Each structure stands twice: as C-alpha cells, then as structure tokens.
Amino acid sequence: MRHSEFWQRMEAALGPAYAASWARQQAIASLDGRTPVEALDAGVDPQRIWRAVHAALDLPARDR
C-alpha cells in the first residue's frame, strides 16, 4: 500500500477534515504507542498502519 492509498482510506473512514487530525493525535499500542503519522515518518509499512487504524476504529471487515 502506498501512502496515498493509506490517506484515501483514512479520509473515507473519518472524513477529509478529521482524518489528518486523528492520525496526528491518536497513539496506537500496536504501533508501539506511536500515532499513525509518527509511524509513517518512521518508515512503518502503511499497510501495517492501516491494519492498526482499522482495529482501533473497529471498522467493518469490508474496509480492511
């Protein structure tokens, strides 16, 4: 998954205005306590980050 696809999925799940804010503020345990933005900046695979976000938000399986 590319960064652009990650952000598309984030915006689809949370809306364009809230997605970036949420990703900068929400620390996720499965990302070693980092926010999605911190994880992306650290070079973590966007697919792994999306899976962590998906679980944290308890999104439907179809959005995985």
PDB file of N, H, CA, C and O in Angstrom:
ATOM      1  N   MET A   1       0.846  -1.172   0.000  1.00  0.00           N
ATOM      2  CA  MET A   1       0.000   0.000   0.000  1.00  0.00           C
ATOM      3  C   MET A   1       0.894   1.239   0.000  1.00  0.00           C
ATOM      4  O   MET A   1       1.894   1.301   0.714  1.00  0.00           O
ATOM      5  N   ARG A   2       0.521   2.198  -0.796  1.00  0.00           N
ATOM      6  H   ARG A   2      -0.292   2.147  -1.377  1.00  0.00           H
ATOM      7  CA  ARG A   2       1.235   3.478  -0.842  1.00  0.00           C
ATOM      8  C   ARG A   2       0.655   4.433   0.203  1.00  0.00           C
ATOM      9  O   ARG A   2      -0.456   4.250   0.701  1.00  0.00           O
ATOM     10  N   HIS A   3       1.436   5.438   0.509  1.00  0.00           N
ATOM     11  H   HIS A   3       2.339   5.587   0.105  1.00  0.00           H
ATOM     12  CA  HIS A   3       0.967   6.453   1.459  1.00  0.00           C
ATOM     13  C   HIS A   3      -0.338   7.084   0.976  1.00  0.00           C
ATOM     14  O   HIS A   3      -1.240   7.346   1.772  1.00  0.00           O
ATOM     15  N   SER A   4      -0.432   7.326  -0.332  1.00  0.00           N
ATOM     16  H   SER A   4       0.300   7.113  -0.979  1.00  0.00           H
ATOM     17  CA  SER A   4      -1.642   7.964  -0.868  1.00  0.00           C
ATOM     18  C   SER A   4      -2.873   7.091  -0.642  1.00  0.00           C
ATOM     19  O   SER A   4      -3.946   7.607  -0.327  1.00  0.00           O
ATOM     20  N   GLU A   5      -2.733   5.781  -0.797  1.00  0.00           N
ATOM     21  H   GLU A   5      -1.862   5.361  -1.053  1.00  0.00           H
ATOM     22  CA  GLU A   5      -3.874   4.893  -0.554  1.00  0.00           C
ATOM     23  C   GLU A   5      -4.230   4.875   0.925  1.00  0.00           C
ATOM     24  O   GLU A   5      -5.408   4.848   1.282  1.00  0.00           O
ATOM     25  N   PHE A   6      -3.216   4.891   1.787  1.00  0.00           N
ATOM     26  H   PHE A   6      -2.259   4.914   1.497  1.00  0.00           H
ATOM     27  CA  PHE A   6      -3.472   4.965   3.219  1.00  0.00           C
ATOM     28  C   PHE A   6      -4.324   6.191   3.539  1.00  0.00           C
ATOM     29  O   PHE A   6      -5.320   6.094   4.256  1.00  0.00           O
ATOM     30  N   TRP A   7      -3.921   7.352   2.998  1.00  0.00           N
ATOM     31  H   TRP A   7      -3.112   7.431   2.415  1.00  0.00           H
ATOM     32  CA  TRP A   7      -4.666   8.585   3.287  1.00  0.00           C
ATOM     33  C   TRP A   7      -6.062   8.561   2.667  1.00  0.00           C
ATOM     34  O   TRP A   7      -6.998   9.113   3.247  1.00  0.00           O
ATOM     35  N   GLN A   8      -6.217   7.950   1.530  1.00  0.00           N
ATOM     36  H   GLN A   8      -5.458   7.502   1.059  1.00  0.00           H
ATOM     37  CA  GLN A   8      -7.548   7.807   0.934  1.00  0.00           C
ATOM     38  C   GLN A   8      -8.446   6.995   1.847  1.00  0.00           C
ATOM     39  O   GLN A   8      -9.605   7.350   2.062  1.00  0.00           O
ATOM     40  N   ARG A   9      -7.913   5.904   2.384  1.00  0.00           N
ATOM     41  H   ARG A   9      -6.971   5.616   2.210  1.00  0.00           H
ATOM     42  CA  ARG A   9      -8.700   5.078   3.299  1.00  0.00           C
ATOM     43  C   ARG A   9      -9.020   5.824   4.590  1.00  0.00           C
ATOM     44  O   ARG A   9     -10.128   5.716   5.116  1.00  0.00           O
ATOM     45  N   MET A  10      -8.056   6.576   5.096  1.00  0.00           N
ATOM     46  H   MET A  10      -7.156   6.663   4.669  1.00  0.00           H
ATOM     47  CA  MET A  10      -8.300   7.363   6.304  1.00  0.00           C
ATOM     48  C   MET A  10      -9.425   8.364   6.071  1.00  0.00           C
ATOM     49  O   MET A  10     -10.321   8.501   6.905  1.00  0.00           O
ATOM     50  N   GLU A  11      -9.382   9.058   4.946  1.00  0.00           N
ATOM     51  H   GLU A  11      -8.655   8.947   4.268  1.00  0.00           H
ATOM     52  CA  GLU A  11     -10.410  10.050   4.640  1.00  0.00           C
ATOM     53  C   GLU A  11     -11.763   9.397   4.411  1.00  0.00           C
ATOM     54  O   GLU A  11     -12.793   9.966   4.773  1.00  0.00           O
ATOM     55  N   ALA A  12     -11.774   8.224   3.823  1.00  0.00           N
ATOM     56  H   ALA A  12     -10.937   7.761   3.530  1.00  0.00           H
ATOM     57  CA  ALA A  12     -13.042   7.510   3.625  1.00  0.00           C
ATOM     58  C   ALA A  12     -13.641   7.097   4.974  1.00  0.00           C
ATOM     59  O   ALA A  12     -14.859   7.120   5.152  1.00  0.00           O
ATOM     60  N   ALA A  13     -12.782   6.723   5.910  1.00  0.00           N
ATOM     61  H   ALA A  13     -11.793   6.705   5.765  1.00  0.00           H
ATOM     62  CA  ALA A  13     -13.258   6.264   7.213  1.00  0.00           C
ATOM     63  C   ALA A  13     -13.656   7.403   8.137  1.00  0.00           C
ATOM     64  O   ALA A  13     -14.629   7.288   8.882  1.00  0.00           O
ATOM     65  N   LEU A  14     -12.903   8.512   8.093  1.00  0.00           N
ATOM     66  H   LEU A  14     -12.113   8.605   7.488  1.00  0.00           H
ATOM     67  CA  LEU A  14     -13.099   9.582   9.075  1.00  0.00           C
ATOM     68  C   LEU A  14     -13.515  10.921   8.486  1.00  0.00           C
ATOM     69  O   LEU A  14     -13.855  11.849   9.221  1.00  0.00           O
ATOM     70  N   GLY A  15     -13.489  11.019   7.180  1.00  0.00           N
ATOM     71  H   GLY A  15     -13.213  10.266   6.583  1.00  0.00           H
ATOM     72  CA  GLY A  15     -13.771  12.300   6.543  1.00  0.00           C
ATOM     73  C   GLY A  15     -12.481  13.064   6.324  1.00  0.00           C
ATOM     74  O   GLY A  15     -11.530  12.915   7.092  1.00  0.00           O
ATOM     75  N   PRO A  16     -12.441  13.881   5.280  1.00  0.00           N
ATOM     76  CA  PRO A  16     -11.193  14.576   4.939  1.00  0.00           C
ATOM     77  C   PRO A  16     -10.693  15.535   6.023  1.00  0.00           C
ATOM     78  O   PRO A  16      -9.484  15.674   6.205  1.00  0.00           O
ATOM     79  N   ALA A  17     -11.581  16.183   6.728  1.00  0.00           N
ATOM     80  H   ALA A  17     -12.564  16.070   6.580  1.00  0.00           H
ATOM     81  CA  ALA A  17     -11.151  17.164   7.720  1.00  0.00           C
ATOM     82  C   ALA A  17     -10.606  16.500   8.990  1.00  0.00           C
ATOM     83  O   ALA A  17      -9.650  16.996   9.586  1.00  0.00           O
ATOM     84  N   TYR A  18     -11.199  15.402   9.396  1.00  0.00           N
ATOM     85  H   TYR A  18     -11.975  14.999   8.912  1.00  0.00           H
ATOM     86  CA  TYR A  18     -10.843  14.774  10.667  1.00  0.00           C
ATOM     87  C   TYR A  18      -9.714  13.754  10.533  1.00  0.00           C
ATOM     88  O   TYR A  18      -9.004  13.508  11.508  1.00  0.00           O
ATOM     89  N   ALA A  19      -9.526  13.159   9.370  1.00  0.00           N
ATOM     90  H   ALA A  19     -10.103  13.359   8.578  1.00  0.00           H
ATOM     91  CA  ALA A  19      -8.549  12.078   9.195  1.00  0.00           C
ATOM     92  C   ALA A  19      -7.139  12.499   9.592  1.00  0.00           C
ATOM     93  O   ALA A  19      -6.479  11.798  10.358  1.00  0.00           O
ATOM     94  N   ALA A  20      -6.677  13.623   9.085  1.00  0.00           N
ATOM     95  H   ALA A  20      -7.214  14.193   8.463  1.00  0.00           H
ATOM     96  CA  ALA A  20      -5.313  14.069   9.377  1.00  0.00           C
ATOM     97  C   ALA A  20      -5.149  14.415  10.853  1.00  0.00           C
ATOM     98  O   ALA A  20      -4.123  14.102  11.457  1.00  0.00           O
ATOM     99  N   SER A  21      -6.153  15.057  11.429  1.00  0.00           N
ATOM    100  H   SER A  21      -6.987  15.311  10.938  1.00  0.00           H
ATOM    101  CA  SER A  21      -6.097  15.417  12.841  1.00  0.00           C
ATOM    102  C   SER A  21      -6.035  14.162  13.709  1.00  0.00           C
ATOM    103  O   SER A  21      -5.211  14.076  14.620  1.00  0.00           O
ATOM    104  N   TRP A  22      -6.889  13.207  13.432  1.00  0.00           N
ATOM    105  H   TRP A  22      -7.558  13.277  12.692  1.00  0.00           H
ATOM    106  CA  TRP A  22      -6.916  11.961  14.194  1.00  0.00           C
ATOM    107  C   TRP A  22      -5.577  11.251  14.083  1.00  0.00           C
ATOM    108  O   TRP A  22      -5.050  10.759  15.081  1.00  0.00           O
ATOM    109  N   ALA A  23      -5.024  11.194  12.882  1.00  0.00           N
ATOM    110  H   ALA A  23      -5.452  11.594  12.072  1.00  0.00           H
ATOM    111  CA  ALA A  23      -3.765  10.480  12.642  1.00  0.00           C
ATOM    112  C   ALA A  23      -2.576  11.139  13.332  1.00  0.00           C
ATOM    113  O   ALA A  23      -1.566  10.482  13.587  1.00  0.00           O
ATOM    114  N   ARG A  24      -2.686  12.416  13.633  1.00  0.00           N
ATOM    115  H   ARG A  24      -3.506  12.949  13.426  1.00  0.00           H
ATOM    116  CA  ARG A  24      -1.610  13.116  14.345  1.00  0.00           C
ATOM    117  C   ARG A  24      -1.740  12.984  15.858  1.00  0.00           C
ATOM    118  O   ARG A  24      -0.763  13.178  16.582  1.00  0.00           O
ATOM    119  N   GLN A  25      -2.939  12.656  16.345  1.00  0.00           N
ATOM    120  H   GLN A  25      -3.733  12.499  15.757  1.00  0.00           H
ATOM    121  CA  GLN A  25      -3.191  12.686  17.784  1.00  0.00           C
ATOM    122  C   GLN A  25      -3.377  11.325  18.433  1.00  0.00           C
ATOM    123  O   GLN A  25      -3.114  11.179  19.627  1.00  0.00           O
ATOM    124  N   GLN A  26      -3.817  10.337  17.693  1.00  0.00           N
ATOM    125  H   GLN A  26      -4.030  10.455  16.723  1.00  0.00           H
ATOM    126  CA  GLN A  26      -4.203   9.047  18.271  1.00  0.00           C
ATOM    127  C   GLN A  26      -3.027   8.077  18.332  1.00  0.00           C
ATOM    128  O   GLN A  26      -2.609   7.539  17.307  1.00  0.00           O
ATOM    129  N   ALA A  27      -2.503   7.857  19.514  1.00  0.00           N
ATOM    130  H   ALA A  27      -2.843   8.293  20.347  1.00  0.00           H
ATOM    131  CA  ALA A  27      -1.443   6.864  19.693  1.00  0.00           C
ATOM    132  C   ALA A  27      -2.081   5.477  19.724  1.00  0.00           C
ATOM    133  O   ALA A  27      -3.123   5.272  20.347  1.00  0.00           O
ATOM    134  N   ILE A  28      -1.440   4.536  19.045  1.00  0.00           N
ATOM    135  H   ILE A  28      -0.593   4.703  18.539  1.00  0.00           H
ATOM    136  CA  ILE A  28      -1.984   3.183  18.926  1.00  0.00           C
ATOM    137  C   ILE A  28      -0.957   2.201  19.492  1.00  0.00           C
ATOM    138  O   ILE A  28       0.201   2.191  19.077  1.00  0.00           O
ATOM    139  N   ALA A  29      -1.394   1.386  20.437  1.00  0.00           N
ATOM    140  H   ALA A  29      -2.335   1.394  20.774  1.00  0.00           H
ATOM    141  CA  ALA A  29      -0.490   0.456  21.116  1.00  0.00           C
ATOM    142  C   ALA A  29       0.223  -0.472  20.140  1.00  0.00           C
ATOM    143  O   ALA A  29       1.417  -0.727  20.293  1.00  0.00           O
ATOM    144  N   SER A  30      -0.489  -0.978  19.144  1.00  0.00           N
ATOM    145  H   SER A  30      -1.459  -0.771  19.019  1.00  0.00           H
ATOM    146  CA  SER A  30       0.128  -1.926  18.209  1.00  0.00           C
ATOM    147  C   SER A  30       1.144  -1.263  17.277  1.00  0.00           C
ATOM    148  O   SER A  30       1.840  -1.947  16.526  1.00  0.00           O
ATOM    149  N   LEU A  31       1.225   0.051  17.325  1.00  0.00           N
ATOM    150  H   LEU A  31       0.659   0.606  17.934  1.00  0.00           H
ATOM    151  CA  LEU A  31       2.260   0.790  16.584  1.00  0.00           C
ATOM    152  C   LEU A  31       3.335   1.278  17.562  1.00  0.00           C
ATOM    153  O   LEU A  31       3.982   2.302  17.344  1.00  0.00           O
ATOM    154  N   ASP A  32       3.502   0.527  18.625  1.00  0.00           N
ATOM    155  H   ASP A  32       2.976  -0.305  18.802  1.00  0.00           H
ATOM    156  CA  ASP A  32       4.474   0.867  19.671  1.00  0.00           C
ATOM    157  C   ASP A  32       4.177   2.219  20.312  1.00  0.00           C
ATOM    158  O   ASP A  32       5.087   2.960  20.683  1.00  0.00           O
ATOM    159  N   GLY A  33       2.891   2.523  20.433  1.00  0.00           N
ATOM    160  H   GLY A  33       2.152   1.921  20.132  1.00  0.00           H
ATOM    161  CA  GLY A  33       2.484   3.761  21.085  1.00  0.00           C
ATOM    162  C   GLY A  33       2.617   4.999  20.222  1.00  0.00           C
ATOM    163  O   GLY A  33       2.434   6.118  20.700  1.00  0.00           O
ATOM    164  N   ARG A  34       2.934   4.800  18.957  1.00  0.00           N
ATOM    165  H   ARG A  34       3.082   3.890  18.569  1.00  0.00           H
ATOM    166  CA  ARG A  34       3.066   5.946  18.042  1.00  0.00           C
ATOM    167  C   ARG A  34       1.723   6.278  17.413  1.00  0.00           C
ATOM    168  O   ARG A  34       0.810   5.454  17.371  1.00  0.00           O
ATOM    169  N   THR A  35       1.630   7.497  16.931  1.00  0.00           N
ATOM    170  H   THR A  35       2.372   8.166  16.965  1.00  0.00           H
ATOM    171  CA  THR A  35       0.470   7.879  16.133  1.00  0.00           C
ATOM    172  C   THR A  35       0.687   7.346  14.718  1.00  0.00           C
ATOM    173  O   THR A  35       1.815   7.001  14.363  1.00  0.00           O
ATOM    174  N   PRO A  36      -0.362   7.271  13.905  1.00  0.00           N
ATOM    175  CA  PRO A  36      -0.161   6.863  12.518  1.00  0.00           C
ATOM    176  C   PRO A  36       0.843   7.748  11.775  1.00  0.00           C
ATOM    177  O   PRO A  36       1.648   7.242  10.994  1.00  0.00           O
ATOM    178  N   VAL A  37       0.805   9.039  12.005  1.00  0.00           N
ATOM    179  H   VAL A  37       0.151   9.450  12.640  1.00  0.00           H
ATOM    180  CA  VAL A  37       1.743   9.940  11.333  1.00  0.00           C
ATOM    181  C   VAL A  37       3.174   9.652  11.792  1.00  0.00           C
ATOM    182  O   VAL A  37       4.086   9.604  10.967  1.00  0.00           O
ATOM    183  N   GLU A  38       3.379   9.463  13.083  1.00  0.00           N
ATOM    184  H   GLU A  38       2.638   9.503  13.753  1.00  0.00           H
ATOM    185  CA  GLU A  38       4.710   9.131  13.582  1.00  0.00           C
ATOM    186  C   GLU A  38       5.203   7.811  12.987  1.00  0.00           C
ATOM    187  O   GLU A  38       6.375   7.686  12.630  1.00  0.00           O
ATOM    188  N   ALA A  39       4.310   6.834  12.882  1.00  0.00           N
ATOM    189  H   ALA A  39       3.359   6.935  13.172  1.00  0.00           H
ATOM    190  CA  ALA A  39       4.681   5.541  12.311  1.00  0.00           C
ATOM    191  C   ALA A  39       5.057   5.689  10.836  1.00  0.00           C
ATOM    192  O   ALA A  39       6.039   5.104  10.381  1.00  0.00           O
ATOM    193  N   LEU A  40       4.278   6.467  10.096  1.00  0.00           N
ATOM    194  H   LEU A  40       3.479   6.942  10.466  1.00  0.00           H
ATOM    195  CA  LEU A  40       4.630   6.706   8.688  1.00  0.00           C
ATOM    196  C   LEU A  40       5.993   7.372   8.591  1.00  0.00           C
ATOM    197  O   LEU A  40       6.823   6.972   7.774  1.00  0.00           O
ATOM    198  N   ASP A  41       6.230   8.379   9.410  1.00  0.00           N
ATOM    199  H   ASP A  41       5.556   8.705  10.074  1.00  0.00           H
ATOM    200  CA  ASP A  41       7.509   9.090   9.399  1.00  0.00           C
ATOM    201  C   ASP A  41       8.672   8.177   9.771  1.00  0.00           C
ATOM    202  O   ASP A  41       9.802   8.399   9.337  1.00  0.00           O
ATOM    203  N   ALA A  42       8.395   7.146  10.577  1.00  0.00           N
ATOM    204  H   ALA A  42       7.476   6.965  10.929  1.00  0.00           H
ATOM    205  CA  ALA A  42       9.437   6.208  10.998  1.00  0.00           C
ATOM    206  C   ALA A  42       9.675   5.109   9.967  1.00  0.00           C
ATOM    207  O   ALA A  42      10.557   4.268  10.141  1.00  0.00           O
ATOM    208  N   GLY A  43       8.884   5.121   8.892  1.00  0.00           N
ATOM    209  H   GLY A  43       8.168   5.805   8.751  1.00  0.00           H
ATOM    210  CA  GLY A  43       9.081   4.132   7.836  1.00  0.00           C
ATOM    211  C   GLY A  43       8.300   2.848   7.989  1.00  0.00           C
ATOM    212  O   GLY A  43       8.570   1.871   7.290  1.00  0.00           O
ATOM    213  N   VAL A  44       7.333   2.832   8.895  1.00  0.00           N
ATOM    214  H   VAL A  44       7.114   3.625   9.463  1.00  0.00           H
ATOM    215  CA  VAL A  44       6.494   1.650   9.056  1.00  0.00           C
ATOM    216  C   VAL A  44       5.630   1.491   7.807  1.00  0.00           C
ATOM    217  O   VAL A  44       5.157   2.474   7.236  1.00  0.00           O
ATOM    218  N   ASP A  45       5.434   0.254   7.396  1.00  0.00           N
ATOM    219  H   ASP A  45       5.818  -0.544   7.860  1.00  0.00           H
ATOM    220  CA  ASP A  45       4.639  -0.048   6.210  1.00  0.00           C
ATOM    221  C   ASP A  45       3.218   0.514   6.375  1.00  0.00           C
ATOM    222  O   ASP A  45       2.557   0.220   7.371  1.00  0.00           O
ATOM    223  N   PRO A  46       2.744   1.314   5.418  1.00  0.00           N
ATOM    224  CA  PRO A  46       1.395   1.876   5.521  1.00  0.00           C
ATOM    225  C   PRO A  46       0.304   0.816   5.680  1.00  0.00           C
ATOM    226  O   PRO A  46      -0.719   1.080   6.311  1.00  0.00           O
ATOM    227  N   GLN A  47       0.505  -0.374   5.119  1.00  0.00           N
ATOM    228  H   GLN A  47       1.336  -0.589   4.606  1.00  0.00           H
ATOM    229  CA  GLN A  47      -0.489  -1.447   5.283  1.00  0.00           C
ATOM    230  C   GLN A  47      -0.589  -1.859   6.749  1.00  0.00           C
ATOM    231  O   GLN A  47      -1.686  -2.074   7.264  1.00  0.00           O
ATOM    232  N   ARG A  48       0.545  -1.967   7.412  1.00  0.00           N
ATOM    233  H   ARG A  48       1.436  -1.792   6.993  1.00  0.00           H
ATOM    234  CA  ARG A  48       0.541  -2.308   8.846  1.00  0.00           C
ATOM    235  C   ARG A  48      -0.158  -1.207   9.644  1.00  0.00           C
ATOM    236  O   ARG A  48      -0.927  -1.489  10.563  1.00  0.00           O
ATOM    237  N   ILE A  49       0.111   0.027   9.292  1.00  0.00           N
ATOM    238  H   ILE A  49       0.735   0.256   8.546  1.00  0.00           H
ATOM    239  CA  ILE A  49      -0.520   1.147   9.991  1.00  0.00           C
ATOM    240  C   ILE A  49      -2.023   1.122   9.753  1.00  0.00           C
ATOM    241  O   ILE A  49      -2.803   1.325  10.684  1.00  0.00           O
ATOM    242  N   TRP A  50      -2.438   0.872   8.506  1.00  0.00           N
ATOM    243  H   TRP A  50      -1.804   0.707   7.750  1.00  0.00           H
ATOM    244  CA  TRP A  50      -3.861   0.823   8.217  1.00  0.00           C
ATOM    245  C   TRP A  50      -4.543  -0.273   9.023  1.00  0.00           C
ATOM    246  O   TRP A  50      -5.638  -0.066   9.546  1.00  0.00           O
ATOM    247  N   ARG A  51      -3.907  -1.435   9.129  1.00  0.00           N
ATOM    248  H   ARG A  51      -3.018  -1.602   8.704  1.00  0.00           H
ATOM    249  CA  ARG A  51      -4.493  -2.524   9.925  1.00  0.00           C
ATOM    250  C   ARG A  51      -4.666  -2.098  11.382  1.00  0.00           C
ATOM    251  O   ARG A  51      -5.674  -2.420  12.011  1.00  0.00           O
ATOM    252  N   ALA A  52      -3.689  -1.381  11.911  1.00  0.00           N
ATOM    253  H   ALA A  52      -2.870  -1.120  11.400  1.00  0.00           H
ATOM    254  CA  ALA A  52      -3.779  -0.895  13.291  1.00  0.00           C
ATOM    255  C   ALA A  52      -4.900   0.132  13.437  1.00  0.00           C
ATOM    256  O   ALA A  52      -5.651   0.102  14.411  1.00  0.00           O
ATOM    257  N   VAL A  53      -5.009   1.032  12.475  1.00  0.00           N
ATOM    258  H   VAL A  53      -4.399   1.056  11.684  1.00  0.00           H
ATOM    259  CA  VAL A  53      -6.078   2.031  12.488  1.00  0.00           C
ATOM    260  C   VAL A  53      -7.433   1.336  12.366  1.00  0.00           C
ATOM    261  O   VAL A  53      -8.374   1.660  13.090  1.00  0.00           O
ATOM    262  N   HIS A  54      -7.518   0.392  11.457  1.00  0.00           N
ATOM    263  H   HIS A  54      -6.753   0.128  10.870  1.00  0.00           H
ATOM    264  CA  HIS A  54      -8.758  -0.356  11.227  1.00  0.00           C
ATOM    265  C   HIS A  54      -9.227  -1.008  12.523  1.00  0.00           C
ATOM    266  O   HIS A  54     -10.408  -0.947  12.863  1.00  0.00           O
ATOM    267  N   ALA A  55      -8.301  -1.631  13.240  1.00  0.00           N
ATOM    268  H   ALA A  55      -7.341  -1.681  12.963  1.00  0.00           H
ATOM    269  CA  ALA A  55      -8.652  -2.283  14.505  1.00  0.00           C
ATOM    270  C   ALA A  55      -9.024  -1.254  15.570  1.00  0.00           C
ATOM    271  O   ALA A  55      -9.986  -1.450  16.311  1.00  0.00           O
ATOM    272  N   ALA A  56      -8.273  -0.167  15.649  1.00  0.00           N
ATOM    273  H   ALA A  56      -7.491  -0.008  15.047  1.00  0.00           H
ATOM    274  CA  ALA A  56      -8.541   0.857  16.663  1.00  0.00           C
ATOM    275  C   ALA A  56      -9.909   1.495  16.476  1.00  0.00           C
ATOM    276  O   ALA A  56     -10.590   1.823  17.448  1.00  0.00           O
ATOM    277  N   LEU A  57     -10.305   1.667  15.222  1.00  0.00           N
ATOM    278  H   LEU A  57      -9.752   1.400  14.433  1.00  0.00           H
ATOM    279  CA  LEU A  57     -11.601   2.282  14.928  1.00  0.00           C
ATOM    280  C   LEU A  57     -12.729   1.270  14.846  1.00  0.00           C
ATOM    281  O   LEU A  57     -13.896   1.637  14.713  1.00  0.00           O
ATOM    282  N   ASP A  58     -12.371  -0.021  14.927  1.00  0.00           N
ATOM    283  H   ASP A  58     -11.423  -0.320  15.035  1.00  0.00           H
ATOM    284  CA  ASP A  58     -13.360  -1.097  14.825  1.00  0.00           C
ATOM    285  C   ASP A  58     -14.208  -0.943  13.553  1.00  0.00           C
ATOM    286  O   ASP A  58     -15.438  -0.982  13.589  1.00  0.00           O
ATOM    287  N   LEU A  59     -13.504  -0.768  12.437  1.00  0.00           N
ATOM    288  H   LEU A  59     -12.505  -0.736  12.408  1.00  0.00           H
ATOM    289  CA  LEU A  59     -14.169  -0.588  11.140  1.00  0.00           C
ATOM    290  C   LEU A  59     -14.673  -1.926  10.610  1.00  0.00           C
ATOM    291  O   LEU A  59     -14.174  -2.975  11.017  1.00  0.00           O
ATOM    292  N   PRO A  60     -15.651  -1.906   9.712  1.00  0.00           N
ATOM    293  CA  PRO A  60     -16.164  -3.147   9.144  1.00  0.00           C
ATOM    294  C   PRO A  60     -15.081  -3.899   8.371  1.00  0.00           C
ATOM    295  O   PRO A  60     -14.155  -3.294   7.830  1.00  0.00           O
ATOM    296  N   ALA A  61     -15.208  -5.206   8.328  1.00  0.00           N
ATOM    297  H   ALA A  61     -15.960  -5.697   8.767  1.00  0.00           H
ATOM    298  CA  ALA A  61     -14.225  -6.060   7.643  1.00  0.00           C
ATOM    299  C   ALA A  61     -14.051  -5.648   6.179  1.00  0.00           C
ATOM    300  O   ALA A  61     -12.954  -5.768   5.635  1.00  0.00           O
ATOM    301  N   ARG A  62     -15.099  -5.173   5.546  1.00  0.00           N
ATOM    302  H   ARG A  62     -15.991  -5.075   5.988  1.00  0.00           H
ATOM    303  CA  ARG A  62     -15.009  -4.797   4.135  1.00  0.00           C
ATOM    304  C   ARG A  62     -14.026  -3.649   3.892  1.00  0.00           C
ATOM    305  O   ARG A  62     -13.562  -3.455   2.768  1.00  0.00           O
ATOM    306  N   ASP A  63     -13.714  -2.894   4.934  1.00  0.00           N
ATOM    307  H   ASP A  63     -14.091  -3.051   5.847  1.00  0.00           H
ATOM    308  CA  ASP A  63     -12.790  -1.761   4.814  1.00  0.00           C
ATOM    309  C   ASP A  63     -11.339  -2.142   5.060  1.00  0.00           C
ATOM    310  O   ASP A  63     -10.444  -1.300   4.998  1.00  0.00           O
ATOM    311  N   ARG A  64     -11.118  -3.420   5.338  1.00  0.00           N
ATOM    312  H   ARG A  64     -11.846  -4.104   5.389  1.00  0.00           H
ATOM    313  CA  ARG A  64      -9.773  -3.868   5.648  1.00  0.00           C
ATOM    314  C   ARG A  64      -8.938  -3.790   4.413  1.00  0.00           C
ATOM    315  O   ARG A  64      -7.754  -4.125   4.446  1.00  0.00           O
TER     316      ARG A  64
END
